[in-house]
Amino acid sequence: MRNKVLVEITVPEIDQTYNAFLPINKKVGNILVLITKAISDMSNNNYQVSTTNALYNRITGEKYNTDDLIRETNIRNGTKLVLL
């Protein structure tokens, strides 16, 4: 799958980690909306969706701009992200 990357997303608020395929041609903001809704559903609404949620690189601490396409960031296969 050359048009998607496999990442690990950690959600400290509910102490869970998820693996997800992210399409590289979508904006980080669009992906963020989908991820937060999915995690909320999978956690039986223990995770609260908020307009202030953001994705961070777990290694570097870099916050990803919501207007950037995934392919324009340093997100690659195996990247570890944190959802705050």
C-alpha positions in Angstrom: 0.0 0.0 0.0 2.0 2.9 -1.3 -0.7 5.5 -0.6 -1.0 4.8 3.1 1.4 4.7 6.1 1.1 2.5 9.2 1.5 4.5 12.4 1.1 3.8 16.2 -1.1 6.3 18.0 -0.9 6.6 21.7 -3.8 8.2 23.7 -2.5 9.0 27.2 -5.9 10.2 28.4 -7.3 6.7 28.2 -3.9 4.8 28.4 -4.4 3.0 25.1 -2.4 2.6 21.9 -3.8 1.9 18.4 -2.3 1.1 15.0 -3.8 2.8 12.0 -3.2 3.2 8.3 -3.3 6.9 7.3 -3.8 8.0 3.7 -0.9 10.2 2.6 -3.1 12.4 0.4 -5.3 13.7 3.2 -4.7 16.7 5.5 -3.7 16.1 9.1 -6.8 17.9 10.3 -9.1 15.6 8.4 -7.3 12.6 9.7 -7.4 14.0 13.2 -11.2 14.3 13.1 -11.6 10.7 11.9 -9.1 9.3 14.4 -10.7 11.1 17.4 -14.2 9.8 16.4 -12.9 6.3 15.9 -11.1 6.2 19.2 -14.1 7.6 21.0 -16.2 4.8 19.6 -13.7 2.1 20.3 -13.3 3.3 23.9 -17.1 3.4 24.6 -16.9 7.2 24.7 -14.2 7.2 27.4 -12.2 9.5 25.1 -13.9 12.9 24.6 -13.6 14.5 21.2 -12.5 18.1 21.4 -11.6 20.9 19.0 -8.3 21.3 20.7 -7.1 17.7 19.9 -3.7 17.6 18.1 -1.3 15.0 16.8 2.3 15.0 18.1 5.4 13.0 17.2 6.2 10.9 20.2 9.9 11.0 19.6 10.5 14.6 18.7 7.5 16.3 20.3 6.7 18.1 17.0 3.1 19.2 16.7 1.6 18.5 13.2 -0.1 21.4 11.4 -3.7 20.5 10.6 -3.4 22.1 7.1 -0.4 19.9 6.0 -0.9 16.7 3.9 0.4 13.6 5.6 2.9 13.2 2.7 4.3 16.7 3.5 5.2 15.8 7.1 7.7 13.4 8.5 5.0 10.8 9.2 6.2 7.5 7.7 5.6 3.8 8.3 6.3 3.0 11.9 6.0 6.6 13.2 4.8 6.9 16.8 2.2 9.6 17.3 0.5 10.9 20.4 -3.0 12.2 20.4 -3.6 15.0 23.0 
